Amino acid sequence: MAGGKEPIEVRFRLFDGTDIGPTKYDPSTTVSSLKEFILARWPQDKDIAPKTVNDLKLINAGRILENNRTLAESHVPVGEIPGGVITMHVVVRPPQVDKNKKQLANSPKQNRCGCTIL
């Protein structure tokens, strides 16, 4: 392992509470590589599925991890949890709907509420 660091065992928690993993990774593994792993093992029965690595966000300890950084650079607690599994949350970015946004902005608003609070 790079720099004599122990491998990090990571579990990926999806939006519905299901998990991918746990799997052991070298601390020099990039976040982008982790996303490729997730994309390749994404459950086929999910309604929401990412198409590319850019559709995924990994969150660890409340921080979004950057693609070009390694696990060690992302301050994942390397070796601090002996025998422990780190759970990272996976968020799928909603599909881009640029054309629909323009149509919605130009369309007349319907079913508007005319309520007044006194």
Backbone as XML, in Angstrom:
<?xml version="1.0"?>
<chain id="A" units="angstrom">
  <residue number="1" name="MET">
    <atom name="N" x="0.834" y="-1.184" z="0.000"/>
    <atom name="CA" x="0.000" y="0.000" z="0.000"/>
    <atom name="C" x="0.878" y="1.247" z="0.000"/>
  </residue>
  <residue number="2" name="ALA">
    <atom name="N" x="0.381" y="2.320" z="-0.552"/>
    <atom name="CA" x="1.135" y="3.556" z="-0.673"/>
    <atom name="C" x="1.421" y="4.141" z="0.706"/>
  </residue>
  <residue number="3" name="GLY">
    <atom name="N" x="2.707" y="4.391" z="0.980"/>
    <atom name="CA" x="3.096" y="5.043" z="2.222"/>
    <atom name="C" x="2.852" y="4.176" z="3.443"/>
  </residue>
  <residue number="4" name="GLY">
    <atom name="N" x="2.666" y="2.842" z="3.258"/>
    <atom name="CA" x="2.460" y="1.959" z="4.386"/>
    <atom name="C" x="1.107" y="2.129" z="5.059"/>
  </residue>
  <residue number="5" name="LYS">
    <atom name="N" x="0.185" y="2.786" z="4.415"/>
    <atom name="CA" x="-1.145" y="2.991" z="4.986"/>
    <atom name="C" x="-1.977" y="1.727" z="4.814"/>
  </residue>
  <residue number="6" name="GLU">
    <atom name="N" x="-2.820" y="1.483" z="5.797"/>
    <atom name="CA" x="-3.743" y="0.358" z="5.741"/>
    <atom name="C" x="-4.872" y="0.674" z="4.765"/>
  </residue>
  <residue number="7" name="PRO">
    <atom name="N" x="-5.435" y="-0.360" z="4.136"/>
    <atom name="CA" x="-6.588" y="-0.100" z="3.260"/>
    <atom name="C" x="-7.770" y="0.413" z="4.078"/>
  </residue>
  <residue number="8" name="ILE">
    <atom name="N" x="-8.619" y="1.176" z="3.411"/>
    <atom name="CA" x="-9.800" y="1.755" z="4.047"/>
    <atom name="C" x="-11.011" y="0.966" z="3.571"/>
  </residue>
  <residue number="9" name="GLU">
    <atom name="N" x="-11.825" y="0.513" z="4.517"/>
    <atom name="CA" x="-13.032" y="-0.226" z="4.150"/>
    <atom name="C" x="-14.196" y="0.762" z="4.081"/>
  </residue>
  <residue number="10" name="VAL">
    <atom name="N" x="-14.818" y="0.835" z="2.895"/>
    <atom name="CA" x="-15.859" y="1.829" z="2.650"/>
    <atom name="C" x="-17.142" y="1.143" z="2.200"/>
  </residue>
  <residue number="11" name="ARG">
    <atom name="N" x="-18.259" y="1.642" z="2.719"/>
    <atom name="CA" x="-19.600" y="1.223" z="2.303"/>
    <atom name="C" x="-20.266" y="2.455" z="1.717"/>
  </residue>
  <residue number="12" name="PHE">
    <atom name="N" x="-20.995" y="2.268" z="0.627"/>
    <atom name="CA" x="-21.691" y="3.378" z="-0.019"/>
    <atom name="C" x="-23.190" y="3.239" z="0.239"/>
  </residue>
  <residue number="13" name="ARG">
    <atom name="N" x="-23.772" y="4.215" z="0.919"/>
    <atom name="CA" x="-25.202" y="4.190" z="1.254"/>
    <atom name="C" x="-25.959" y="4.995" z="0.205"/>
  </residue>
  <residue number="14" name="LEU">
    <atom name="N" x="-26.906" y="4.332" z="-0.463"/>
    <atom name="CA" x="-27.702" y="4.980" z="-1.495"/>
    <atom name="C" x="-28.871" y="5.733" z="-0.874"/>
  </residue>
  <residue number="15" name="PHE">
    <atom name="N" x="-29.564" y="6.521" z="-1.686"/>
    <atom name="CA" x="-30.640" y="7.391" z="-1.218"/>
    <atom name="C" x="-31.786" y="6.648" z="-0.545"/>
  </residue>
  <residue number="16" name="ASP">
    <atom name="N" x="-31.980" y="5.378" z="-0.886"/>
    <atom name="CA" x="-33.095" y="4.630" z="-0.296"/>
    <atom name="C" x="-32.670" y="3.762" z="0.884"/>
  </residue>
  <residue number="17" name="GLY">
    <atom name="N" x="-31.418" y="3.898" z="1.315"/>
    <atom name="CA" x="-30.932" y="3.160" z="2.474"/>
    <atom name="C" x="-30.221" y="1.866" z="2.151"/>
  </residue>
  <residue number="18" name="THR">
    <atom name="N" x="-30.218" y="1.443" z="0.891"/>
    <atom name="CA" x="-29.485" y="0.232" z="0.525"/>
    <atom name="C" x="-27.998" y="0.562" z="0.398"/>
  </residue>
  <residue number="19" name="ASP">
    <atom name="N" x="-27.176" y="-0.467" z="0.477"/>
    <atom name="CA" x="-25.726" y="-0.274" z="0.470"/>
    <atom name="C" x="-25.067" y="-0.982" z="-0.700"/>
  </residue>
  <residue number="20" name="ILE">
    <atom name="N" x="-23.936" y="-0.411" z="-1.129"/>
    <atom name="CA" x="-23.013" y="-1.069" z="-2.049"/>
    <atom name="C" x="-21.737" y="-1.257" z="-1.238"/>
  </residue>
  <residue number="21" name="GLY">
    <atom name="N" x="-21.277" y="-2.482" z="-1.135"/>
    <atom name="CA" x="-20.070" y="-2.740" z="-0.358"/>
    <atom name="C" x="-20.413" y="-3.376" z="0.972"/>
  </residue>
  <residue number="22" name="PRO">
    <atom name="N" x="-19.494" y="-3.389" z="1.886"/>
    <atom name="CA" x="-18.213" y="-2.677" z="1.958"/>
    <atom name="C" x="-17.115" y="-3.332" z="1.112"/>
  </residue>
  <residue number="23" name="THR">
    <atom name="N" x="-16.187" y="-2.498" z="0.685"/>
    <atom name="CA" x="-15.025" y="-2.899" z="-0.096"/>
    <atom name="C" x="-13.819" y="-2.138" z="0.421"/>
  </residue>
  <residue number="24" name="LYS">
    <atom name="N" x="-12.645" y="-2.772" z="0.364"/>
    <atom name="CA" x="-11.420" y="-2.122" z="0.841"/>
    <atom name="C" x="-10.736" y="-1.373" z="-0.304"/>
  </residue>
  <residue number="25" name="TYR">
    <atom name="N" x="-10.252" y="-0.162" z="0.023"/>
    <atom name="CA" x="-9.573" y="0.693" z="-0.954"/>
    <atom name="C" x="-8.265" y="1.200" z="-0.366"/>
  </residue>
  <residue number="26" name="ASP">
    <atom name="N" x="-7.299" y="1.418" z="-1.246"/>
    <atom name="CA" x="-6.038" y="2.034" z="-0.861"/>
    <atom name="C" x="-6.295" y="3.522" z="-0.612"/>
  </residue>
  <residue number="27" name="PRO">
    <atom name="N" x="-5.636" y="4.144" z="0.365"/>
    <atom name="CA" x="-5.826" y="5.584" z="0.609"/>
    <atom name="C" x="-5.500" y="6.464" z="-0.590"/>
  </residue>
  <residue number="28" name="SER">
    <atom name="N" x="-4.739" y="5.929" z="-1.568"/>
    <atom name="CA" x="-4.393" y="6.723" z="-2.753"/>
    <atom name="C" x="-5.464" y="6.627" z="-3.842"/>
  </residue>
  <residue number="29" name="THR">
    <atom name="N" x="-6.550" y="5.917" z="-3.590"/>
    <atom name="CA" x="-7.656" y="5.799" z="-4.552"/>
    <atom name="C" x="-8.364" y="7.138" z="-4.687"/>
  </residue>
  <residue number="30" name="THR">
    <atom name="N" x="-8.627" y="7.551" z="-5.933"/>
    <atom name="CA" x="-9.303" y="8.835" z="-6.146"/>
    <atom name="C" x="-10.810" y="8.685" z="-5.967"/>
  </residue>
  <residue number="31" name="VAL">
    <atom name="N" x="-11.447" y="9.784" z="-5.659"/>
    <atom name="CA" x="-12.900" y="9.821" z="-5.506"/>
    <atom name="C" x="-13.556" y="9.454" z="-6.832"/>
  </residue>
  <residue number="32" name="SER">
    <atom name="N" x="-12.974" y="9.883" z="-7.933"/>
    <atom name="CA" x="-13.507" y="9.550" z="-9.257"/>
    <atom name="C" x="-13.521" y="8.029" z="-9.463"/>
  </residue>
  <residue number="33" name="SER">
    <atom name="N" x="-12.483" y="7.344" z="-9.007"/>
    <atom name="CA" x="-12.443" y="5.877" z="-9.112"/>
    <atom name="C" x="-13.548" y="5.236" z="-8.280"/>
  </residue>
  <residue number="34" name="LEU">
    <atom name="N" x="-13.807" y="5.798" z="-7.108"/>
    <atom name="CA" x="-14.892" y="5.293" z="-6.268"/>
    <atom name="C" x="-16.233" y="5.448" z="-6.976"/>
  </residue>
  <residue number="35" name="LYS">
    <atom name="N" x="-16.431" y="6.593" z="-7.630"/>
    <atom name="CA" x="-17.681" y="6.833" z="-8.350"/>
    <atom name="C" x="-17.844" y="5.861" z="-9.513"/>
  </residue>
  <residue number="36" name="GLU">
    <atom name="N" x="-16.738" y="5.528" z="-10.195"/>
    <atom name="CA" x="-16.793" y="4.551" z="-11.284"/>
    <atom name="C" x="-17.202" y="3.181" z="-10.743"/>
  </residue>
  <residue number="37" name="PHE">
    <atom name="N" x="-16.664" y="2.831" z="-9.561"/>
    <atom name="CA" x="-17.027" y="1.575" z="-8.906"/>
    <atom name="C" x="-18.522" y="1.558" z="-8.600"/>
  </residue>
  <residue number="38" name="ILE">
    <atom name="N" x="-19.042" y="2.646" z="-8.058"/>
    <atom name="CA" x="-20.464" y="2.740" z="-7.711"/>
    <atom name="C" x="-21.320" y="2.628" z="-8.970"/>
  </residue>
  <residue number="39" name="LEU">
    <atom name="N" x="-20.930" y="3.354" z="-10.008"/>
    <atom name="CA" x="-21.683" y="3.349" z="-11.262"/>
    <atom name="C" x="-21.758" y="1.936" z="-11.853"/>
  </residue>
  <residue number="40" name="ALA">
    <atom name="N" x="-20.647" y="1.202" z="-11.785"/>
    <atom name="CA" x="-20.603" y="-0.152" z="-12.336"/>
    <atom name="C" x="-21.462" y="-1.124" z="-11.528"/>
  </residue>
  <residue number="41" name="ARG">
    <atom name="N" x="-21.650" y="-0.857" z="-10.250"/>
    <atom name="CA" x="-22.397" y="-1.771" z="-9.380"/>
    <atom name="C" x="-23.760" y="-1.212" z="-8.951"/>
  </residue>
  <residue number="42" name="TRP">
    <atom name="N" x="-24.229" y="-0.197" z="-9.657"/>
    <atom name="CA" x="-25.520" y="0.414" z="-9.313"/>
    <atom name="C" x="-26.635" y="-0.616" z="-9.509"/>
  </residue>
  <residue number="43" name="PRO">
    <atom name="N" x="-27.510" y="-0.799" z="-8.519"/>
    <atom name="CA" x="-28.602" y="-1.773" z="-8.649"/>
    <atom name="C" x="-29.528" y="-1.431" z="-9.827"/>
  </residue>
  <residue number="44" name="GLN">
    <atom name="N" x="-29.829" y="-2.423" z="-10.631"/>
    <atom name="CA" x="-30.633" y="-2.211" z="-11.837"/>
    <atom name="C" x="-32.107" y="-1.958" z="-11.539"/>
  </residue>
  <residue number="45" name="ASP">
    <atom name="N" x="-32.556" y="-2.316" z="-10.332"/>
    <atom name="CA" x="-33.974" y="-2.178" z="-10.012"/>
    <atom name="C" x="-34.356" y="-0.794" z="-9.487"/>
  </residue>
  <residue number="46" name="LYS">
    <atom name="N" x="-33.412" y="0.143" z="-9.453"/>
    <atom name="CA" x="-33.684" y="1.487" z="-8.936"/>
    <atom name="C" x="-34.311" y="2.359" z="-10.016"/>
  </residue>
  <residue number="47" name="ASP">
    <atom name="N" x="-35.300" y="3.168" z="-9.619"/>
    <atom name="CA" x="-35.941" y="4.095" z="-10.555"/>
    <atom name="C" x="-34.994" y="5.218" z="-10.941"/>
  </residue>
  <residue number="48" name="ILE">
    <atom name="N" x="-34.228" y="5.694" z="-9.968"/>
    <atom name="CA" x="-33.270" y="6.771" z="-10.210"/>
    <atom name="C" x="-31.897" y="6.139" z="-10.379"/>
  </residue>
  <residue number="49" name="ALA">
    <atom name="N" x="-31.294" y="6.366" z="-11.550"/>
    <atom name="CA" x="-29.983" y="5.781" z="-11.825"/>
    <atom name="C" x="-29.088" y="6.826" z="-12.485"/>
  </residue>
  <residue number="50" name="PRO">
    <atom name="N" x="-27.845" y="6.927" z="-12.023"/>
    <atom name="CA" x="-26.907" y="7.868" z="-12.650"/>
    <atom name="C" x="-26.446" y="7.338" z="-14.005"/>
  </residue>
  <residue number="51" name="LYS">
    <atom name="N" x="-26.184" y="8.259" z="-14.927"/>
    <atom name="CA" x="-25.694" y="7.867" z="-16.249"/>
    <atom name="C" x="-24.172" y="7.975" z="-16.332"/>
  </residue>
  <residue number="52" name="THR">
    <atom name="N" x="-23.606" y="8.963" z="-15.631"/>
    <atom name="CA" x="-22.156" y="9.167" z="-15.642"/>
    <atom name="C" x="-21.675" y="9.428" z="-14.214"/>
  </residue>
  <residue number="53" name="VAL">
    <atom name="N" x="-20.359" y="9.455" z="-14.053"/>
    <atom name="CA" x="-19.767" y="9.740" z="-12.737"/>
    <atom name="C" x="-20.120" y="11.149" z="-12.279"/>
  </residue>
  <residue number="54" name="ASN">
    <atom name="N" x="-20.339" y="12.049" z="-13.212"/>
    <atom name="CA" x="-20.682" y="13.424" z="-12.847"/>
    <atom name="C" x="-22.088" y="13.548" z="-12.258"/>
  </residue>
  <residue number="55" name="ASP">
    <atom name="N" x="-22.894" y="12.506" z="-12.420"/>
    <atom name="CA" x="-24.234" y="12.505" z="-11.837"/>
    <atom name="C" x="-24.219" y="12.123" z="-10.358"/>
  </residue>
  <residue number="56" name="LEU">
    <atom name="N" x="-23.054" y="11.689" z="-9.864"/>
    <atom name="CA" x="-22.940" y="11.231" z="-8.481"/>
    <atom name="C" x="-22.184" y="12.232" z="-7.620"/>
  </residue>
  <residue number="57" name="LYS">
    <atom name="N" x="-22.605" y="12.328" z="-6.367"/>
    <atom name="CA" x="-21.862" y="13.079" z="-5.360"/>
    <atom name="C" x="-21.643" y="12.140" z="-4.187"/>
  </residue>
  <residue number="58" name="LEU">
    <atom name="N" x="-20.410" y="12.135" z="-3.676"/>
    <atom name="CA" x="-20.098" y="11.344" z="-2.492"/>
    <atom name="C" x="-19.964" y="12.280" z="-1.306"/>
  </residue>
  <residue number="59" name="ILE">
    <atom name="N" x="-20.624" y="11.932" z="-0.215"/>
    <atom name="CA" x="-20.580" y="12.761" z="0.983"/>
    <atom name="C" x="-20.000" y="11.938" z="2.119"/>
  </residue>
  <residue number="60" name="ASN">
    <atom name="N" x="-18.970" y="12.484" z="2.760"/>
    <atom name="CA" x="-18.366" y="11.848" z="3.917"/>
    <atom name="C" x="-18.216" y="12.892" z="5.012"/>
  </residue>
  <residue number="61" name="ALA">
    <atom name="N" x="-18.751" y="12.598" z="6.173"/>
    <atom name="CA" x="-18.681" y="13.498" z="7.332"/>
    <atom name="C" x="-19.225" y="14.887" z="6.985"/>
  </residue>
  <residue number="62" name="GLY">
    <atom name="N" x="-20.297" y="14.926" z="6.187"/>
    <atom name="CA" x="-20.949" y="16.184" z="5.862"/>
    <atom name="C" x="-20.275" y="16.995" z="4.776"/>
  </residue>
  <residue number="63" name="ARG">
    <atom name="N" x="-19.240" y="16.443" z="4.134"/>
    <atom name="CA" x="-18.534" y="17.176" z="3.071"/>
    <atom name="C" x="-18.647" y="16.430" z="1.751"/>
  </residue>
  <residue number="64" name="ILE">
    <atom name="N" x="-18.861" y="17.191" z="0.675"/>
    <atom name="CA" x="-18.886" y="16.607" z="-0.669"/>
    <atom name="C" x="-17.442" y="16.405" z="-1.100"/>
  </residue>
  <residue number="65" name="LEU">
    <atom name="N" x="-17.117" y="15.186" z="-1.531"/>
    <atom name="CA" x="-15.750" y="14.866" z="-1.931"/>
    <atom name="C" x="-15.513" y="15.233" z="-3.386"/>
  </residue>
  <residue number="66" name="GLU">
    <atom name="N" x="-14.339" y="15.789" z="-3.669"/>
    <atom name="CA" x="-13.979" y="16.229" z="-5.024"/>
    <atom name="C" x="-13.387" y="15.071" z="-5.816"/>
  </residue>
  <residue number="67" name="ASN">
    <atom name="N" x="-13.744" y="14.993" z="-7.109"/>
    <atom name="CA" x="-13.326" y="13.888" z="-7.974"/>
    <atom name="C" x="-11.822" y="13.684" z="-8.051"/>
  </residue>
  <residue number="68" name="ASN">
    <atom name="N" x="-11.060" y="14.758" z="-8.117"/>
    <atom name="CA" x="-9.621" y="14.642" z="-8.374"/>
    <atom name="C" x="-8.800" y="14.369" z="-7.111"/>
  </residue>
  <residue number="69" name="ARG">
    <atom name="N" x="-9.422" y="14.296" z="-5.961"/>
    <atom name="CA" x="-8.691" y="14.075" z="-4.718"/>
    <atom name="C" x="-8.708" y="12.597" z="-4.340"/>
  </residue>
  <residue number="70" name="THR">
    <atom name="N" x="-7.695" y="12.196" z="-3.580"/>
    <atom name="CA" x="-7.641" y="10.821" z="-3.091"/>
    <atom name="C" x="-8.389" y="10.716" z="-1.769"/>
  </residue>
  <residue number="71" name="LEU">
    <atom name="N" x="-8.575" y="9.496" z="-1.307"/>
    <atom name="CA" x="-9.230" y="9.306" z="-0.017"/>
    <atom name="C" x="-8.423" y="9.976" z="1.093"/>
  </residue>
  <residue number="72" name="ALA">
    <atom name="N" x="-7.102" y="9.836" z="1.037"/>
    <atom name="CA" x="-6.247" y="10.443" z="2.062"/>
    <atom name="C" x="-6.340" y="11.973" z="2.012"/>
  </residue>
  <residue number="73" name="GLU">
    <atom name="N" x="-6.336" y="12.553" z="0.805"/>
    <atom name="CA" x="-6.431" y="14.011" z="0.653"/>
    <atom name="C" x="-7.807" y="14.536" z="1.063"/>
  </residue>
  <residue number="74" name="SER">
    <atom name="N" x="-8.825" y="13.686" z="0.978"/>
    <atom name="CA" x="-10.184" y="14.093" z="1.336"/>
    <atom name="C" x="-10.434" y="14.002" z="2.836"/>
  </residue>
  <residue number="75" name="HIS">
    <atom name="N" x="-9.384" y="13.718" z="3.577"/>
    <atom name="CA" x="-9.443" y="13.633" z="5.040"/>
    <atom name="C" x="-10.393" y="12.554" z="5.534"/>
  </residue>
  <residue number="76" name="VAL">
    <atom name="N" x="-10.439" y="11.452" z="4.764"/>
    <atom name="CA" x="-11.167" y="10.286" z="5.245"/>
    <atom name="C" x="-10.309" y="9.709" z="6.360"/>
  </residue>
  <residue number="77" name="PRO">
    <atom name="N" x="-10.899" y="9.359" z="7.486"/>
    <atom name="CA" x="-10.105" y="8.925" z="8.639"/>
    <atom name="C" x="-9.337" y="7.634" z="8.378"/>
  </residue>
  <residue number="78" name="VAL">
    <atom name="N" x="-8.160" y="7.768" z="7.746"/>
    <atom name="CA" x="-7.330" y="6.629" z="7.379"/>
    <atom name="C" x="-6.699" y="6.042" z="8.642"/>
  </residue>
  <residue number="79" name="GLY">
    <atom name="N" x="-6.994" y="4.786" z="8.920"/>
    <atom name="CA" x="-6.379" y="4.099" z="10.044"/>
    <atom name="C" x="-6.885" y="4.538" z="11.411"/>
  </residue>
  <residue number="80" name="GLU">
    <atom name="N" x="-7.787" y="5.502" z="11.485"/>
    <atom name="CA" x="-8.294" y="5.962" z="12.769"/>
    <atom name="C" x="-9.351" y="5.026" z="13.328"/>
  </residue>
  <residue number="81" name="ILE">
    <atom name="N" x="-9.958" y="4.228" z="12.457"/>
    <atom name="CA" x="-10.996" y="3.304" z="12.899"/>
    <atom name="C" x="-10.518" y="1.894" z="12.577"/>
  </residue>
  <residue number="82" name="PRO">
    <atom name="N" x="-9.710" y="1.291" z="13.478"/>
    <atom name="CA" x="-9.199" y="-0.051" z="13.176"/>
    <atom name="C" x="-10.343" y="-1.052" z="13.055"/>
  </residue>
  <residue number="83" name="GLY">
    <atom name="N" x="-10.396" y="-1.722" z="11.915"/>
    <atom name="CA" x="-11.436" y="-2.711" z="11.674"/>
    <atom name="C" x="-12.810" y="-2.120" z="11.420"/>
  </residue>
  <residue number="84" name="GLY">
    <atom name="N" x="-12.915" y="-0.793" z="11.373"/>
    <atom name="CA" x="-14.204" y="-0.139" z="11.159"/>
    <atom name="C" x="-14.492" y="0.082" z="9.692"/>
  </residue>
  <residue number="85" name="VAL">
    <atom name="N" x="-15.764" y="0.259" z="9.397"/>
    <atom name="CA" x="-16.194" y="0.523" z="8.028"/>
    <atom name="C" x="-16.689" y="1.962" z="7.961"/>
  </residue>
  <residue number="86" name="ILE">
    <atom name="N" x="-16.210" y="2.707" z="6.971"/>
    <atom name="CA" x="-16.638" y="4.090" z="6.767"/>
    <atom name="C" x="-17.827" y="4.078" z="5.812"/>
  </residue>
  <residue number="87" name="THR">
    <atom name="N" x="-18.895" y="4.757" z="6.195"/>
    <atom name="CA" x="-20.072" y="4.845" z="5.332"/>
    <atom name="C" x="-20.081" y="6.196" z="4.643"/>
  </residue>
  <residue number="88" name="MET">
    <atom name="N" x="-20.105" y="6.168" z="3.305"/>
    <atom name="CA" x="-20.221" y="7.391" z="2.515"/>
    <atom name="C" x="-21.605" y="7.405" z="1.889"/>
  </residue>
  <residue number="89" name="HIS">
    <atom name="N" x="-22.206" y="8.572" z="1.869"/>
    <atom name="CA" x="-23.539" y="8.707" z="1.291"/>
    <atom name="C" x="-23.423" y="9.089" z="-0.178"/>
  </residue>
  <residue number="90" name="VAL">
    <atom name="N" x="-24.266" y="8.482" z="-1.000"/>
    <atom name="CA" x="-24.258" y="8.717" z="-2.440"/>
    <atom name="C" x="-25.515" y="9.501" z="-2.802"/>
  </residue>
  <residue number="91" name="VAL">
    <atom name="N" x="-25.320" y="10.634" z="-3.470"/>
    <atom name="CA" x="-26.426" y="11.464" z="-3.923"/>
    <atom name="C" x="-26.398" y="11.484" z="-5.441"/>
  </residue>
  <residue number="92" name="VAL">
    <atom name="N" x="-27.562" y="11.260" z="-6.051"/>
    <atom name="CA" x="-27.659" y="11.294" z="-7.508"/>
    <atom name="C" x="-28.183" y="12.659" z="-7.914"/>
  </residue>
  <residue number="93" name="ARG">
    <atom name="N" x="-27.437" y="13.331" z="-8.771"/>
    <atom name="CA" x="-27.849" y="14.643" z="-9.282"/>
    <atom name="C" x="-29.036" y="14.447" z="-10.213"/>
  </residue>
  <residue number="94" name="PRO">
    <atom name="N" x="-30.090" y="15.238" z="-10.038"/>
    <atom name="CA" x="-31.251" y="15.091" z="-10.924"/>
    <atom name="C" x="-30.878" y="15.417" z="-12.367"/>
  </residue>
  <residue number="95" name="PRO">
    <atom name="N" x="-31.567" y="14.813" z="-13.322"/>
    <atom name="CA" x="-31.244" y="15.071" z="-14.729"/>
    <atom name="C" x="-31.456" y="16.543" z="-15.087"/>
  </residue>
  <residue number="96" name="GLN">
    <atom name="N" x="-30.605" y="17.045" z="-15.970"/>
    <atom name="CA" x="-30.682" y="18.438" z="-16.409"/>
    <atom name="C" x="-31.874" y="18.605" z="-17.339"/>
  </residue>
  <residue number="97" name="VAL">
    <atom name="N" x="-32.662" y="19.646" z="-17.111"/>
    <atom name="CA" x="-33.841" y="19.911" z="-17.939"/>
    <atom name="C" x="-33.831" y="21.368" z="-18.385"/>
  </residue>
  <residue number="98" name="ASP">
    <atom name="N" x="-32.779" y="21.783" z="-19.052"/>
    <atom name="CA" x="-32.633" y="23.173" z="-19.478"/>
    <atom name="C" x="-33.768" y="23.611" z="-20.397"/>
  </residue>
  <residue number="99" name="LYS">
    <atom name="N" x="-34.135" y="22.776" z="-21.369"/>
    <atom name="CA" x="-35.180" y="23.152" z="-22.318"/>
    <atom name="C" x="-36.515" y="23.327" z="-21.605"/>
  </residue>
  <residue number="100" name="ASN">
    <atom name="N" x="-36.818" y="22.446" z="-20.678"/>
    <atom name="CA" x="-38.090" y="22.530" z="-19.961"/>
    <atom name="C" x="-38.151" y="23.769" z="-19.076"/>
  </residue>
  <residue number="101" name="LYS">
    <atom name="N" x="-37.021" y="24.174" z="-18.505"/>
    <atom name="CA" x="-37.007" y="25.368" z="-17.659"/>
    <atom name="C" x="-37.406" y="26.590" z="-18.471"/>
  </residue>
  <residue number="102" name="LYS">
    <atom name="N" x="-36.888" y="26.667" z="-19.703"/>
    <atom name="CA" x="-37.226" y="27.803" z="-20.561"/>
    <atom name="C" x="-38.711" y="27.784" z="-20.899"/>
  </residue>
  <residue number="103" name="GLN">
    <atom name="N" x="-39.253" y="26.595" z="-21.179"/>
    <atom name="CA" x="-40.663" y="26.488" z="-21.509"/>
    <atom name="C" x="-41.533" y="26.862" z="-20.319"/>
  </residue>
  <residue number="104" name="LEU">
    <atom name="N" x="-41.136" y="26.436" z="-19.126"/>
    <atom name="CA" x="-41.916" y="26.759" z="-17.939"/>
    <atom name="C" x="-41.876" y="28.253" z="-17.643"/>
  </residue>
  <residue number="105" name="ALA">
    <atom name="N" x="-40.744" y="28.882" z="-17.905"/>
    <atom name="CA" x="-40.618" y="30.313" z="-17.639"/>
    <atom name="C" x="-41.489" y="31.127" z="-18.591"/>
  </residue>
  <residue number="106" name="ASN">
    <atom name="N" x="-41.656" y="30.643" z="-19.822"/>
    <atom name="CA" x="-42.428" y="31.380" z="-20.819"/>
    <atom name="C" x="-43.913" y="31.029" z="-20.806"/>
  </residue>
  <residue number="107" name="SER">
    <atom name="N" x="-44.274" y="29.911" z="-20.181"/>
    <atom name="CA" x="-45.679" y="29.506" z="-20.210"/>
    <atom name="C" x="-46.480" y="30.293" z="-19.182"/>
  </residue>
  <residue number="108" name="PRO">
    <atom name="N" x="-47.762" y="30.540" z="-19.492"/>
    <atom name="CA" x="-48.594" y="31.271" z="-18.524"/>
    <atom name="C" x="-48.831" y="30.408" z="-17.294"/>
  </residue>
  <residue number="109" name="LYS">
    <atom name="N" x="-48.880" y="31.043" z="-16.143"/>
    <atom name="CA" x="-49.071" y="30.304" z="-14.903"/>
    <atom name="C" x="-50.536" y="29.953" z="-14.758"/>
  </residue>
  <residue number="110" name="GLN">
    <atom name="N" x="-50.776" y="28.719" z="-14.425"/>
    <atom name="CA" x="-52.127" y="28.230" z="-14.267"/>
    <atom name="C" x="-52.322" y="27.752" z="-12.837"/>
  </residue>
  <residue number="111" name="ASN">
    <atom name="N" x="-53.575" y="27.687" z="-12.420"/>
    <atom name="CA" x="-53.934" y="27.179" z="-11.102"/>
    <atom name="C" x="-53.245" y="27.940" z="-9.980"/>
  </residue>
  <residue number="112" name="ARG">
    <atom name="N" x="-53.164" y="29.238" z="-10.119"/>
    <atom name="CA" x="-52.563" y="30.050" z="-9.069"/>
    <atom name="C" x="-53.584" y="30.278" z="-7.973"/>
  </residue>
  <residue number="113" name="CYS">
    <atom name="N" x="-53.135" y="30.237" z="-6.783"/>
    <atom name="CA" x="-54.007" y="30.473" z="-5.628"/>
    <atom name="C" x="-54.160" y="31.979" z="-5.430"/>
  </residue>
  <residue number="114" name="GLY">
    <atom name="N" x="-55.371" y="32.431" z="-5.192"/>
    <atom name="CA" x="-55.625" y="33.855" z="-4.960"/>
    <atom name="C" x="-55.897" y="34.138" z="-3.488"/>
  </residue>
  <residue number="115" name="CYS">
    <atom name="N" x="-55.345" y="33.336" z="-2.610"/>
    <atom name="CA" x="-55.604" y="33.463" z="-1.167"/>
    <atom name="C" x="-54.876" y="34.674" z="-0.602"/>
  </residue>
  <residue number="116" name="THR">
    <atom name="N" x="-55.518" y="35.295" z="0.376"/>
    <atom name="CA" x="-54.906" y="36.423" z="1.082"/>
    <atom name="C" x="-54.979" y="36.113" z="2.573"/>
  </residue>
  <residue number="117" name="ILE">
    <atom name="N" x="-53.841" y="36.214" z="3.241"/>
    <atom name="CA" x="-53.795" y="35.961" z="4.674"/>
    <atom name="C" x="-53.897" y="37.289" z="5.385"/>
  </residue>
  <residue number="118" name="LEU">
    <atom name="N" x="-54.885" y="37.429" z="6.266"/>
    <atom name="CA" x="-55.104" y="38.678" z="6.993"/>
    <atom name="C" x="-54.569" y="38.603" z="8.387"/>
  </residue>
</chain>
